[in-house]
Amino acid sequence: MKVALGCDHGGIVLKESVVNTLKSFGAEIVDFGTVSTESVNYPVFALNVAKAVASGDCEYGVLLCGTGIGMSIAANKVKGIRAAVVSDLFSAKATKEHNNANIITMGGRIISPEYAKLILTEFFEAKFQGGRHQNRINLISEIEDEYFK
């Protein structure tokens, strides 16, 4: 499994934990930065991760910022991306099972590095359930086809 990783200064506190957890799953990590607490513009990192996932270069993406919200908004501007902000275990599992999310975003000002490990485990162990959920993903794709020109 190849995972694109991006973070800004607000998410850097989670980065080491996330990298170690992904490596424990056997993931190959493509790190798009950042590497410090110096203020940066999160949309740049979100776009690079989203492009890597949308193109198929990476199977999944993980984005880290202060809340996870800004990164998810930016990533979801790329056609084919389903980026979900996750700060609890139920949502981590459900977004994979029901929404077939391909990017998970988390906030370094919301959750601890230890909790990020648990969230990643729930997300990466969950499987998309298909069925009625696939029908809903298809509807999302139709919206993208109409409005992403």
Summary of the structure (lengths in Angstrom):
residues: 149
radius of gyration: 14.2
end to end distance: 30.5
largest distance: 44.5
contacts: 522
relative contact order: 0.18
helix: 48%
strand: 16%
